[in-house]
Amino acid sequence: MGRVAAKLARSGRYTHVHFHDPFMAFGYRLFRGIRFDQVRWGFTEHGYGSYTQAFHEDGAILGTDAFFLMRALERRITLKAHWVFSPTRSSLAQLQRDLGLYPQPAHCHVVPHAKPLMPKMDKRLAREALGWSQDKTYVLAVGRLVEIKNFPLIFRAFKALEQPHLSLVIMGEGDRDVLFDLARSLGFEDRLIMTSDLSMAAYYSAADLYISGSRSESFGLANLEAMTFGLPIISTLVGGVPDVLSSAAHWVPSDDVDAMAHALNKLIEDDDHRQALRTIALERAQAWPDSQAIAERYESIYQHAV
């Protein structure tokens, strides 16, 4: 992809090139050619901390030598870039620690994801559209079906409550068989809905609660989406998620089934707590920068890249 970007930059005489990981940027530098040294370029670090670390935590099998080689290369590319973006202050601070960037380079910036533009629907109508019962409680989780998202934590907490009126909805792409097997072994497969439907606004509108059990997140776009819809949120206290949600979530430690089950039970039983989280979520979402503000932030950084 770096080679393709170099070819496009040359043929189109582009002045700026932005990448979505540092190793694409490395490929670009290899193939750009000396005559195009004046082109400004940079990248976004989407993981929590360094891309190498995030790649490893997301399931890539890296040997020790490969890991340290990649991290050293990533540090070099980060220092050569004209800009580096990270979605939260916490993730940028972790990047600094991972790569040993002291002091923090001035060309490293925090640029969050913009507030999502998804139309809110009437809850009753959304449930009718999805075929959901009006009388049940639906807990929504969103994310890729991969180990780092830690859906088994949610499953085991869900099982611990033993509430027949409670249904769990998982939205995400990936291998569902392992999770279906786990739900079957825990005895609640009849109360589990798994989908990769793109009608996300309907699901956020229809749900009663939102839950995240991730072991690591740099930002968590689904968390921002849930906050925008005013859903009461339960989340593991990891990565850059607190930068996004702040007091709009009921926090639990990572990998703590009992704490997750307790939080679920509290939000189901305590109307005042749910309403307080809804209010905070909507107020925080109201103040969140929109796509225009984020675009202007990008443009300003690009223009001043030296």
Secondary structure, 3 states (H helix, E strand, C coil): CHHHHHHHHHHHCCCEEEECCHHHHHHHHHHCCHHHCCCEEEEECCCCCCHHHHHHHCCCCCCHHHHHHHHHHHHHHHHHCCEEEECCHHHHHHHHHHHCCCCCCCCEEECCCCCCCCCCCCHHHHHHHHCCCCCCEEEEEECCECHHHCHHHHHHHHHHHCCCCEEEEEECCECCHHHHHHHHHHCCHHHEEEECCCCHHHHHHHCCEEEECCCCCCCCHHHHHHHHCCCCEEEECCCCHHHHHHHHEEEECCCCHHHHHHHHHHHHHCHHHHHHHHHHHHHHHHHCCCHHHHHHHHHHHHHCCC
